[in-house]
Every structure is written in structure tokens, then in C-alpha cells.
Amino acid sequence: MFLQKGFSSYCFGDQFKTVILSNTDEENMCDVMFMCYGGMVPMIIQASYELLIEQEITSKIIVPSQIFPFYLD
């Protein structure tokens, strides 16, 4: 997965992985959170990067590999 400079990634899950991309150093804090999958991911990464550079808005992007059923454990 292509990441802009300044993004970090975290992956969790066993059978179906979920990736969290972040452009903030604070683990539990961000100004906005996106959730997307597939072909939308590069567009959301670009939007998140532009928000950070132009407006200083931090964000996290949740990218699940399975979208149904979605379990909130």
C-alpha cells in the first residue's frame, strides 16, 4: 500500500485484517476519522494528506479487508 510521507500504519486481526493509517503521533486522538476500502483508499489518503498540510487537521483512516459482517469487539 502506498503511503504519503508522514503516515504510519497499524494492522490487526487474524483472518480478516484491518489497517489503520494515521497522520498524527497521538495514539487515541485525531480531528477526523475516515473508513473506506478498495479503490477509495488512495483518494482518502490524498484527502487526508491535504487536510493535514492545508488546514492542520489530523486524521485516521480505517481500511477493513472485510466489510460484512462488521464486528465491533
PyMOL commands that set and color helices and strands:
alter all, ss='L'
color gray80, all
select helices_A, chain A and resi 38-55
alter helices_A, ss='H'
color red, helices_A
select strands_A, chain A and resi 8-12+18-22+32-35+59-64
alter strands_A, ss='S'
color yellow, strands_A
deselect
rebuild
show_as cartoon
